[in-house]
Amino acid sequence: MNIKDFDKITYDVNRGVALVRLNNPDRRNAWGGRMSVEYRWALYHAHTDDSARVVVVTGVGDDFCVGADTSELSSIESAGGAYQKAQLELPPYPEATPKAFRRNHAYPWCINKPVIAAVNGRCAGVGFIVASYADLRFGAHNSVLKTAFSKLGLPAEYGLGWVLPRITGKANAMQILLEGEKFSGEEGLRLGWLQKLYEPDLLLEETLQYAQKLAKESSSYSLSCMKRQLNFDAEGGFSDAYTRSVTDMNAALTHPDFKEGLRALKEKRPTNFLD
């Protein structure tokens, strides 16, 4: 799918950062089938675009994503629990993606660029899942966070019961999921779900500045390796992870990024991997 064909997602690249926006503001960025497919395509474009080194995901308007589109949920209930998948072609998974992680919502983990969610306003249900599959989450003081599943008679969907305790710890994840109550950005930061917190009108600006600094001063080779090490290698045995890290290090020694890192160190200046 071409970027020009996007309807529920916007995609722009500037200063090494791909800005991906959930674009359904009239419904507070409610998540539906087309948005899901376009989001994967946006991530695929970022993965294959050398000018994009970091991805920032946020919502157009006041909210990140309030959850599933209720019109689609009503259709599922009326059909006795059956639902029809969107009839749109999906992008391929990156070649190096382990088979176990070839799952729809895990796609952000599979691309070779860090994904940062700028969680503006309300973030609930499937919106909470989308943000949880980002590599980092920055929020605002007015963020309203909620899992909602226990209030709808649903389980922790799409692997969230596996993902969330790896972010917040088991006890905190249990509390968040069982209660299904809304909680604030401050509480999200305390629980470890959010990594940074900003004033609402500064959230996107600060997140983009952080992402642009990563894009410029951190090696894209290093970012890609470290993301794979933390998301995939860490789920295997120590011996395999150690061996692969040595292989990665040997490859890094001949990579152009290593030369820039050494030059910057000798010249006592910040690294610049964009030029």
Buried (B, 14 or more C-beta within 10 A) or exposed (E): BEBEEBEBBBBEBEBBBBBBBBBBBEBBBBBBBBBBBBBBBBBBBBBEBEEBBBBBBBBBBEBBBBBBBEEBBEEEEEEEEEEEEBEBEBBEBBEEBBEEBEBBBBBBBBBBBBBBBBBBBBBBBBBBBBBBBBBBBBBBBBBBBBBBBBEEEEEBBBBBBEBBBEBBEEEBBBBBBEEBEBBBBEBBBBBEBBBBBBEBEEBBEBBBEBBBBBBBBBBBBBBBBBBBBEBBBEEEEEEEBEEBBEEBEEEBEEBEBBEBBEEBEEEEEEBEBEE
